[in-house]
Amino acid sequence: MWKDKLKKVQDISSKFSVSCTRPGAPMEVIKPWLTRVQEITGVMPPNELTDVLLHTNGFEWNGHILYGVDRDSFPTPPEYSVYGLIEQNEIWYEVEEQKAYLFLGEGNISWYVYEIATGRYLELDNPSGREVGAFSSFSEMFEKLLDDSLQ
């Protein structure tokens, strides 16, 4: 389902000669990157995120961002820019309470996160950190991010 929504956003963004997606990252880059994510954050990103990253290394449209594989994880950094998941989490982890989450993306007024202790996917208000939504899976959360980007 997220692929259909992503295609819709891509079609809209192409009308403005802008790309909201990046080329997918290859598995030989993703696997060691996943290990780095776990070493740095203490949590392994969801398998569903890997599926998305194989399709598009990050997403950015209309103030909504899905973090991707960090540029320094590639043997030769890609020519495009990406909000790297490790880089972004290092920023958010400067606030101790935020270490309870793996930050996966953000919106105009939201953070999209994985709550480490409970295994829940959440939308949090940015900057208060108050829970405003919960999702049954990463895919459901990503679909919400895509829907929000279309508004």
Helices and strands as residue ranges (DSSP letters): H 2-14, H 27-41, H 47-55, E 59-61, E 64-66, G 71-73, H 85-92, G 96-100, E 101-106, E 110-115, E 120-125, E 131-135, H 138-149
